[in-house]
Amino acid sequence: MERKKIARALISVFDKTGLVPLGRELEKNGVKILSTGSTAKILRESGIKVQEVEEYTGFPELLGGRVKTLHPRIHSGILADQNNPEHLAELASQNIEAFDLIIVNLYPFTQTIASGGEFEECIEQIDIGGPSMLRGAAKNHGSVAVISDPSQYELLTTALNKGGFSLTERRELALSVFRRTAEYDIAIANWLASKSDVDDWQAKVWSKITDLRYGENPHQEAAVYFEAGAKSGVSSATQHHGKEMSFNNYTDSDAAIRAAFDHNEPCVAIIKHANPCGIAIAEDIATAYLAAHECDPVSAFGGVVAANREISTKMAEALSEIFTEVVIAPGYEKGAIEILAKKPSIRILEISDFKQSPKELRPISGGLLIQDSDLIDASGDDSTNWEQVSGPVISNELMRDLDFAWRSVRSVKSNAILLAKNGASVGVGMGQVNRVDSARLAVNRAGNRAEGSVAASDAFFPFADGLQILLDAGVSAVVAPGGSVRDNEVIAAAKSANIALFLTGVRHFSHA
């Protein structure tokens, strides 16, 4: 494998990690170093021989350091095809030396915006010269090797000891550059867009974490990716124990943790095939788990369990008695993981500071749908803003159950009906092609627990028939968005039964 010797390098780095040892390694291998500003200063103070860029170009740094390396003597040395005699002749005629190696890392723009920097501070952290040199060297990787991150210094040291980089290695380094500068530009574009009303362009960066055994089915290849800039999420959760995660494990874990965090009180959600088979709130997380499991123990078998609080040893003991695919929570009480880990296959995940993304993306053939995430934050999600259109004044206990049911039904696939009692779901109807069937399913699953429960519907009742099924089952109060052209018929049915019916004016309808 032919390797290209490194004789001359340009170093200009913001992140000085490992700079001095690297400089010494280059000097040991006879590499002449050209450098800028503070980078050159650190190298020189460490006894490493270095020529400053302004000495080489005959031009000082300008505009407070905004212009350092933007000079023909620099970029010609980077972009010259060293296999092209005409390029070499032009360099010689202008007394320009070619570079074999460029070591550049960028101003910390993403870190600055993440820290809440002021607008002007963020602007100053938009690197111009750095990306220009990186992209030039990457384009000309046939002649130039380019190092864009301190994590690659070990690769460089190895290459120096072998006599330089191979063409394949230089190509891989170039690929890393174009990915890095693309991410950098996307971060800038998205940040500037956030400061304006322009929303006609979308871009995100995802980096592969790992391949999965397969997708939803064995014949489908799959992988999990991490979204650049994401604060936290299921993709970056810490796995403490258990088998590797599957595609379906990830989707159900995401649905479960989101359902649990829809509530402010200690909450547990049990998800199976993207739908809840139990949700409950309580004063403590163990009690919430037991109540959630009681909703549908048959479906909960092999499900995903999520909690919005630290999992206690008491909850862990109860959970360990049931076959569970995944448990996910923001933390675990001392000893809880050890209890759960007695089950060799259970996947134990810890997710820090969960926050739902403000946008949802859904691929369609040839494109993408983007919408605001369906959060529980509309005025109609506050029970104090509901309109009671029938029935008597209800107790505080029933109102709390209605509020719980309304928050919980968001996580159910439409058409969605959820029955609740004492802060726990008791019957869930989901995914049916009409609301009547969903109402029947919820009532059938609840059995005799339907009597005295409350009900939430994710969208309006198009006719009174769906509501009537709930009334016949003994439901004592109902909350729904309203908005049907037949609302009067629905309200009349509720009045006839003397049942409290509340309209929210907002719906939580979900197909996905």
DOTORLUM-528748 format. One record per residue: residue in one letter; x, y, z of N, C-alpha, C in turn. Coordinates in steps of 0.2 Angstrom, whole numbers, plus 5000, padded with zeros to 4 digits. Layout:
<rs>
aXYZXYZXYZ...
</rs>
This chain:
<rs>
m500449945000500050005000500450065000e500450104995500850164994500650224999r501150245003500950305007501350365005k501050425007501350485005501650515011k502250535011502650565016502350625018i502450645024502150705027502850755028a502950805024503450845025503350915028r502650935027502451005029501751005031a501651035037500951035040500751105042l500151115042499851185045499351165050i499451195056499051175062498751245064s498051245065497651295068497051265071v497151265078496651225082496351275087f495651265088495351305094495451255100d495351195099495351145105496151125105k496451145110497151125111497351055114t496851015115496950955118497450915114g497950885117498550845114498950885109l498950955109499250985104500050985105v500250995111501050995112501350925110p501050865113501350805111501350785104l500750815100500750805093501250845090g501350905092501850945089502550915090r502750885095503350855096503450795092e502850755091502850695086503050715079l502750775077502850795070503550815069e503850855074504550875074504950825074k504850775078505250715078505350675071n504750685068504750655061504950695055g505250755057505550805052505050845049v504450855051503850885048503950965050k503951005045503951075046503251105047i503251145052502551165055502451235054l501851255051501651325050501051325054s500951385058500351385063500151455064t499551465067499251525069499251545076g499251615077499051645084499251605090s498751585094498851555100499151485099t498951455094499251385093499951385092a500251435088500951445087501251455093k500951505097501251525104501351465108i500851425109500951365113501451315111l501451305104501951265102502651285103r502751355101503451385102503651385110e503151405114503351405121503551335124s503351285120503551215122504151185119g504451235115505151215112505051185105i504451195102504351165096504451215090k504851205086505051255080504451255076v504151325075503551335071503651405067q503351405061503351465058502651495058e502551555060501851585060501651605053v500951595052500651605046500751675043e500751725048500851795045501551815043e502051775046502651785044502751755037y502451695035502451665029502051705024t501451725025501051765020501351835019g501651865024501851935024501251975026f500751955029500151985030499851975037p499752025041499552015048498851995049e498751965055498051945056497652015056l496952005053496552065053495952055056l495552115058494852115060494752075066g495252085071495252045077495251975077g495651955072495751875071495251845066r494751885063494351855058494651835052v495251865050495551845044496251825047k496451765046497151735048497451695042t497051655040497251605035496951615028l496551665027496251675021496651715016h497151675013497651705009497851655004p498051674997498251634992498851584993r499351614997499851564999499651505003i499151515007498951465011498451415007h497951445004497551405000497851364994s498251404991498651374985499051314987g499351314993499751264996499251204998i498651215000498251165002497951134996l497751174991497351144985497751124979a498451134979498851114974498851034973d498651004967498750934966499450924964q499750884969500450874969500650824964n500250794960500350754955500250784948n500150854948500050894942500650944941p501050924936501650974935501451044934e500851064931500651134930500551164937h500251124942500151154948500751164952l501251124951501851124955502251184952a502251194945502551244942502351314944e501651324945501351384947501551394955l501551344959501751354966502551384966a502951354962503651374962503751444959s503251464954503351534952503151584957q502751564961502451614967502851604973n503351554973503751544980503251514985i502751474983502251444988502451374989e502451344995502551274997501951244998a501951184995501351134996501251105003f500651095006500551065012500450985011d500650945015500550875015499950855021l499950905026499450885031499150955034i498550955035498151005038497850985044i497951015050497650995056497251055059v496651055059496151105060495551085064n495451115069494751105072494351175073l493751165074493351225073493151265079y492951325079492651365084492051325087p491951335094491451295097490751325096f490551325090489851355089489351325093t489251255092488751225095488751225103q489351225106489351225113489151295115t489351345111489151415113488351425113i488051405108487351415108486951365113a487251305115487051265120487051295127s487551335128487651375134487251435135g486851455130486451505130486751575129g487351575125487751635123487251685120e487451745121487151805117487251795110f486751835106486751825099487451845096e487751895098488451925095488951875097e488951845103489451795105489451735100c488751715099488751655094488951665087i488851725085489051745078489851745078e490151765083490851765083491151695083q490751645085490951575085490851545079i490651575074490551545067491251545064d491551495063492151485060492151495052i492551535049492651545042493251515039g493851535042494451505039494551435040g494351405046494351335048494051295043p493351305042493051265037493351265030s493551325028493851335021494451295020m494951295025495551245025495351175025l494851155030494651085030494351065023r493951105021493551075014494051075009g494551125008495051125003495451065004a495751045010496150995011495750925009a495150925011494750865010494650855002k494450904999494450904992495050874988n495650904991496250884988496550824992h496150774994496450724998496950674994g496950684988497450644984498150664986s498250734988498850754990498950774997v498350785001498450815007498050775012a498350755018497950725023497650775028v497050765031496750815035496450785041i496650815047496450795053496050855056s495350835058494850885060494650875067d494950835071494750825078495350795082p495450815088495950785092495950705093s495350675092495250605092495650565087q495850605082496150575076496950575077y497150605082497850615083498250555083e497950505086498250435087498350405080l497850415075497850395068498450425065l498550495066499150525063499850505066t499850485072500450465075500650395072t500150355071500250285068500550295061a500150345057500350355050501050385050l501250425054501950455054502450395055n502350345059502750295060502750245054k502250245050502250205044502450235038g502650305038502850335032502350385029g501850395032501250435030500650395029f500150435026499450405025499350375019s499050325018498850295012498250335009l498150325002497650354999496950345002t496850275004496250255007496150295013e496650295017496550335024496450405023r496750435018496650505017495950515014r495650475011494950475008494450475014e494650425019494250425025494250485029l494850515030494850575034494550635030a494550635023494150685020493350675021l493150615021492450595022492250625029s492650615034492550645041492550715041v492950755037492850825036492250845033f492050815028491350845025490750825029r490850775033490250765038490250815043r490850835046490950875051490750945049t490950975043490751035041490051045039a489750985037489050985035488650995042e488850955047488550965054488551035056y489151065055489351135058488851185054d488751175048488351225044487651215046i487451145047486751135049486551165055a487051165060486951195067486851265066i487251295062487251375061486551395058a486351355052485751365049485151365053n485151305057484551295062484551345067w485051365070485151415075484851485072l485051505066484851565063484151565062a483851505059483151495058482751505064s483051485070482651495076482551565078k482951605075482951675077482551715072s482251685067481851715062481151675061d480751695056480151665055480151615049v480751605046480951565040480851495042d480451455039480351385041480251345035d480551365029480451325023481051275021w481451265026482051215025482151185032q482251115032482351075038482951035037a483451025042483950985041484150965048k484350895049484550865055485150825054v485550805059486050755058485950705063w485950645061485950585065486550545064s486850515069487450475069487250405072k487550355068487350285070487650265077i487250245081487450215087487650145086t487250105083487350035082486850005077d487049945074486549905070486149865075l485549855073485149815077485049745073r484849695077484849625074484449625068y483849665068483349675062482849725064g482449745060481949795061481349765064e480749785062480149755065480049685064n480349665058480349595056481049565054p481149505054481849475053482149495046h481749505041481949525035482149595034q482049635039482149705038482749725042e483249755038483849785042483749845045a484049855051483949915055484549935059a484550005061485050025065484750085070v485050105075484850155079485350215079y485050275078485450335077485350385083f485850425084485750485089485750545085e485250585088485150655084485650705087a486050735083486550785086486150845089g486450865095486150915099485550895103a485350835103484750815107485050805115k484650835119484850835126484850765129s484250735128484250665130483650625126g483650565127483150525123483250455124v482850415122482850345122483450315119s483650345113484250325109484850335113s484950375118485550385122485450365129a484950325130484850295137485450245139t485550245145486050205148485750135149q486050085146485750015147486249985153h485949965158486249935164486249865164h485849835160485749755160485349735155g485449675153484949635148485249625141k484749595137484949585130484949645126e485249645120485249705116484549725114m484449795113483849815112483649805105s482949785104482749775097482349835094f482249835088481849895085481249905089n480849855090480149865093480249885101n480849865104480949885111481049955111y481449985106481550055106480850095105t480450075100479850115099479350105105d479350055108478850045114479150085120s479850085120480150125126480050195125d480050215119479950285118479250305119a478750265117478050275119477950275126a478250225129478150225137478350275141i478950305139479250355144478950415142r478650425136478250485134477650485138a477350425138476650425142476750435149a477250415152477350425159477550495161f477850525157478050595158477550645156d476950625153476350665152476050685158h476250655164475950665170476450695175n476250735180476650775185476750725191e476250685193476250645199476750585197p476950545202477250485201476850445196c477150415191476750385186477050325183v476750275181476950215178476550205172a476850195166476550175160476750105157i476350055156476549995153476249995146i476749985141476649985134476749925130k476249905126476349845122476149865115h476549855110476449865103476149935102a476549985105476450055105475850085108n475450045112474850065115474950045123p474650085127474650075134474150015136c474349965140473949915143473849935150g474149995152474050015159474350075160i474050125163474350185166474050205173a474550225177474250245184474650295187i474350335191474750385196474650365203a475050385207474950375214475450415218e475450415225475850445229476550425229d476650355227477350325226477350285220i477950275217478050245211477850165211a477950135217477750065217477050055217t476650095220475850095220475650105213a475950155210475750175203475850115198y476450075199476550015195476049965196l475849945202475349895204474649915201a474549975201473849995198473849995191a474450015188474450005180474449935178h474749895181474749825180474149795180e473749815185473049785186472549795181c472749855177472249865171472149815166d472749785164472649725159473349685160p473349635165473849595167474049555161v473549525157473749485152474149515146s473949575144474349615139474949645142a475049655148475649685151476249635151f476049565150476549515150476949525144g477649535145478149545139478049625137g477849665141477749735139478349775141v478349845140478849895142478549935147v478949945153478749975158479150045159a478850095160479150165161478950195167a479350235170479150265176479450345175n479150385178479350455178479750475184r479850435189480250445195480750385196e481150395200481650345202481250275204i481450225201481150155203481450135210s480950125214481150105221481250025221t481550005226481649935227480949895228k480449935231479849905231479449885225m479549935220479249925213479649875210a480349875211480749825207480549755209e480449745216480249675218479549655215a479049705214478449685211478549675204l478949715200479049705193479449645192s479949625196480349565195479949505194e479349505197478849445197478549435190i478549485186478249485179478749485173f478649445168479049445162478949515159t479549555159479549615156480049625151e479949655145480549665140480949715142v480749775144481149835145480849875151v481249895155481049945160481450005160i481150065160481550125158481250185163a481750215166481650265171482150315172p482050375175482550425176483150405181g482950355185483450325190483250265193y483650245198483550175201483750185208e483350175213483550165220484050115221k484550125226485050085227484750015229g484949965225484749895226484249875221a483949925217483349915213483649875207i484149895204484449865198484649795199e484949785205485149715207484549665207i483949695210483349655210483149635203l483049685199482849675192483249635188a483949635189484449605185484449525187k484049505192483949435193483649395187k483249435183483049415177483549425171p483849375168484449385164484249425158s483649425155483549455149483249525149i482949545155482649615155483149665154r482949715150483349765148483149825153i483649845156483649905161483949965159l483550015157483750075154483650135159e484150185159484050245163484150305158i483650345158483650405154483650465158s484050515157484150575161483750635158d483350665162483050735160482650725154f482150675154481750665148481350735146k481450755140481050805137480850795130q480150795129479950775122480150825117s480350805111480550845106480050895104p480150955102479551005100479250985093k479650945089479450925082479450855082e478950825078478950755076478950755068l479450705066479550695059479250625057r478950625051478650555049478750555041p479250505040479350495032478750475028i478650495023478150475018478550465011s478250425006478650415000478850474997g479450484996479750544992479750614996g479650605003479650665007479550655014l479350705018479350705025478850745028l478450725033477950765036478250785043i478250855044478450885050477850915054q477850905060477250935064477550955071d477251005074477351015082477150945085s477550925090477350875094476750885098d476350835099475650835103475850835110l475950895113476050895120475450915124i475450905130474850915135474950985137d474951035133475051105135474551155132a474051135129473551185126473151205132s472751265131472351285136471751235137g471551205132471051155133471251085137d471951085138472151025143472151045150d471951105152471951125159471151115160s471051075165470351055167469951115169t470251175172469951235174469651265168n469851255162469551285156469051245152w468951185155468451135152467751165152e467351155147466551175148466151115149q465851125155465351065157464651085154v464451035149463851045145463251005148s463350955153462850915155463050895162g462450865166462650835172462750875178p462750845184462850885190463550905191v463650945197464350955199464650895202i465250885200465550815202466050835207s466250775211466750785216467450795214n467850825218468550835217468850765215e468750715218469050645216468850635209l468250635207468050625200468450675195m468450735197468850785192469550765191r469850745197470550715196470650655192d470150615192470150555188470050575180l469650625179469450645172470150685170d470450725174471050755172471650695170f471650645174472150595173471950555167a471350545166471050505160471250545153w471150615154471250655148472050655146r472450665151473150655150473350595147s473050535150473250475148473050455141v472450475139472150455132472650485126r473050535128473450555122473950505120s474150455124474650405122474250345119v473650345118473250285115473150305108k473250255103473150265096472350265095s472250315090471550325088471250275084n470550265085470150295089470250275096a470250325101470450305108469950325113i469850275117469450285123469750255129l469850295135470150265141469650275147l469550225150469150225157469650225162a469550265167469950275173469550275180k469950255185469650255192470150255197n470150305201470650305207471350315204g471350355199472050375196472350315192a471950275190472250215186471750205180s472050185174471650155169471350095171v470750085169470450015170470149985164g470150015158469949995152470250035146v470550005141470750045136470550025129g470250065125470050045118470450085113m470750055108471250085104471250055097g471450105092471650075086471050055081q470450065083469850045079469750095074v469350065069469150115063468550155065n468250145071467650185073467650185080r467350245083467450255090466950205094v466450185091465950135094466350075096d466750045091467149985093467649995098s467950055098468450075104468050075110a467450105110467150115117466950045119r466749995115466549925117467149895120l467749905116468349875118468549895125a468549965126468749985133468249965138v467649955137467149935142467249855143n467349825138467449745139468049735143r468549775142469249765146469149785153a468749835154468649855161468149805165g467749775161467249735165466849765170n466749735176466349775181466749835184r467349845182467649905184467449975181a467049955175466750015172466250055176e465950025180465450055184465750105189g465550165188465850225192466450245190s466750225184467350255181467250315178v467750355175467650405171467950385164a467750425159468050405152468350465149a468850455145469150515140469150485133s468950525129468950515121469450565118d469850535114470450575111470150625106a469550615103469250655098468450655099f468150695096467450705097467050635095f466450635099465950575097465550605091p465650565085465250585079464550575080f464350535084463650515085463550505093a462950495095462850475102462950405104d463050365099463050295100463750275104g464250295102464850285106464850305113l464550365115464450385121463950345125q463450315121462950275124463250215127i463650185124464050125126464350135133l464650195134464950215140464450225145l463950255144463350265149463050205151d462950155146462650095148463050055153a463750065152464250025156464250055163g463950115164463950145171464550195172v464750225167465250275167464950335170s465250375175464950425179465150495176a465650505172465850565169466250555163v466250605158466550595152466950655150v467550655147467850715144468050695137a467850745133468050735125468150805122p468450815117468550875114467950915112g467450875109466850915106467050935099g466550965096466750995089466350955083s465950905085465550865080464950905078v464750905072464150935070463550905073r463650845077463050815080463250825088d463650875090463750885097463050885101n462550915098461950925102461650855103e461650815099461450745100461850705106v462450715106462950685111462750715117i462650785118462550815124461850795127a461350795122460650775124460750705127a461150655125461150585127461450595134a461950635135462250645142461750675147k461350725145460850755149460350705151s460150665146459650615147459850565153a460450545153460750505158460950545164n460950605164461150645170461850635171i462250635166463050615167463350685165a463950695169464350755168464750745162l464650785157465050785151465450855150f466150845149466550905149466850905142l466850965139467150975132467851015133t468350995130468951025131469151075125g468851065119469051115114469751095110v470051045113470651025110470650945109r470950915104470950845103471650815103h471750755105472450715105472350655101f472250665094472150615090472850585087s472950525087473650495084473550435080h473750435074473750375070474450335071a474950365073475650335073475750295079
</rs>
